[in-house]
Each structure stands twice: as structure tokens, then as C-alpha cells.
């Protein structure tokens, strides 16, 4: 889907990418700030992410003969991406539709005290999602929660890999990373 990829790249560059001097969530200083939430929460951006994300996820599923139950990741960055990909899967291939869930930063302090909300259950094989990876810390935290709750992570889907070691940290855990864009491809 070259037109979809080009349109999403243009929207990310317009809405989500800033240059200057920034302190990232990891505490590192950077000349680049990427806030994918602005693009993912735009209705056109969400549609493009859903189409491109589902195409990439489905291609990997088919190539490796995987059976995936659900898609989700750490709130808030993963939420619109997971939902967009889940909706695209249901629209394009209803028989392959992915359920969607979200991982809270901490277990809920009331009710059932859940840390994973939505359509997830122990035994599910899932795709973990993140909007941007730098060190991989938030993706790894989501993976820890999913595994502790009885899920199996097949691979990670990220919108942008900043190419600062996050992919390697996640893959060191045995979880392949599928990035729609890298710093290099986004800024090229």
C-alpha cells in the first residue's frame, strides 16, 4: 500500500514530528520529538494506521502461520493504534478480526483490580503495540504484564522505531519487532 504509507508518513511529519531540543520519557535528550498520538487520534490518521497496520500484521501472520487473538499495548500511546488495526481487521477480514485490549500502567485500585482491560484473557496470543519506541521500556512493561496475566506475545507492532536501541531490547526478549517506520525512513 504505497499510497497509504506515503499519506501516513506525510501526516506524521505534519502533525507528530518536531525538531529542537527535547527530554524524552526515558530521560534522554534528543533533537527529535515524535508524538504519534496526534496523528493516531486524527480520524484520517487512524484510518491510515488501521489499513497499513493491518496489512503489515496480516502479512506477518500469514507468512509465519501465526494464530493471533488480540492486539493491544500500554495506554495511552497504543490505544488508538490497537483500535484502528482491530477495526481494519474486522472490516477487511471479519473471520480474522483481532480483539482489542489496553494495558494500564498500574492495576486498577477498585473493582476487580485489573491491569489489562478489554478483550484479553489468559491463554491469548497477542500482538503488543506501541506508538514510538526509543529504549523499549514501555513496550517491555506491557509485555511483562501480558505474560504475567497468562498471555503470549507473538510480536510487537510499533508505529515508529527511533532507532535508539528499543528494537534490540525487545528482540533480546525473543519478541520480533515490526515497525511501520523507523527514524531513517520517516525522515528520509
N, C-alpha and C positions, 0 to 999 in steps of 0.2 A: 504494500500500500504506500507507494512513494508519495502520492499527493497528501495522504493523511499524515505521514511522517513530516513532510515539509511544512504543512499547515500547523501541526502541533509545535514544531521547532520554532516557527515564526511567532506563535502565540507565547511560548515560553520566553523567548528573547524579549518580546514586547512587555509582558506582564510580570515575569518572575525573576529575571536575571538583572542584577545590579553590580556595578564595579565600584571600587573605592576601598576603604579600609573597614573591615568588619570583624567582630568577635563572634565566632560560631558557637553553637551549643556545646561543642567539645571543649571550648575554651581557647581553641586555636585562633590566631589572627589569620585573616585571608583577604585577598584582593577581590574576591568574588563572593557574592551572596545570591543564593538561589532559593526563592520562596515559592515552591511549586503549588502551595495551597491556593494562591491567587489564580493560577491557571486551572487547577483541578476543580475549583469552586465556580468557575465560569461555565455556563451551560454549553458553550461551543467547545471549550477546552475539555470538559468532562466527556462530551461525545467523542472527541478525537482520541482521548486517552482510552476510553472504552473500546473503540474499534481497534486501535493499534495494540493496546494491551492484550485484548482477547485474541487477536491474530497471533501475537508472539507466544502467548501462553498455550493456545491450542496447537500451534506448530510444535512446540516442545513436548506437549502431552502426546501428540500423535507420533512424533519421531522416537520417543523413548517408551511408548506403550504404557504410559502412566495412567492411573485412575485417581483423579482429584475430586475431593468432596466439596471443598470450600476455599475461599480466598479472604485474607484479612491481615491486619497488622496493627501496630501501635497507633492508638489515637493520638493525634488528630491528623497527622500527615497522611496516613494510609487510608483513612476512612473514605474520602471521595474517590480515590483511585480504585479501591476494592469494589465499591458500589458500582462505579462506571463499568469496570470489567465484568462484574457479575451481571449487570443489566445487559451488556452487549452479548454475553454468552447466552442469556435467556432469549434474546431477540434473534440472534443468528442461528443458534443450535439448541433449541429448547431441551432436547434429550441429553445435552451435555452441560446444562446450566450449572454454574457454580453458586453455592450458597455463600453468604457474606457474613463476616463477623468482625468484631473490633476487640482489641486488647487494651484494657485500662492500664494506666501507669501503676496504679495500686489497686488491690481488691476493694470492692465497694464496701463501705463501712456500715451498711444496713441491708435489710432483706436477706438474700441468700449469700451475700458477700462474694459475689463472682468477680473474677478479673477478666474473663472473656465473656463478652455479650454478643447476642445474635445467634446465628445459625452455625454453631460449633458443638461437637460432642466428642468425648473420649473415643479414640479409635479412628477419627477422621484423618485423612491425608490431605494436607493443605498446601497452598502457595502463600508464603508470607510476603507482605507488601511493605514498601517504604517509598516515600516521595524522593528523598535525597539521601545518599549515603556518603559520609565523609570517613569516619572511623569505623562505622558499622555498629556502634554501640546500641542505638535504639532498636535496630533490626535484631541484634543478638539478644536483647532483653525480651523482645516479643517471642523469639524462638524459645528462649528458656521457659516462658510462661506457657506457651503452646505445648511444649514437651512435658512440662510438669502436670498439665491438665490432661495428658494422655493422647495428644495429637502427634502426628508425624509430619515434619516439614519436608516436602519433596524438593522445592527450590524457592528462591527469592526472586520477586519481580520488583525492580526499582525503576522509577522514572528517570532519575539522573544519578550516575556514579561520578562523584567529584574527582575520582582517581587519586585518592589520598590514603589508600590502604584499607578502606572499608570492605571492598570486594574480597581482598585477600583474607581479612579477619573472618568474614562469613564463610568463605570457602574452606578455611582451615578447620571449620566445624563439620565439614563434609556436606555443606549445602551449596549447590551451584547458584550463581547469581546471573539473572537475565536482566540486563539494563537496556531500557529503550534508548537512552542517550548516555554518553559519557561527557565529561568536561570537554574533551577534544572534539567529539562530533557535534556537540551543541554550539561550541564557539567557532567551529570551522567555517 
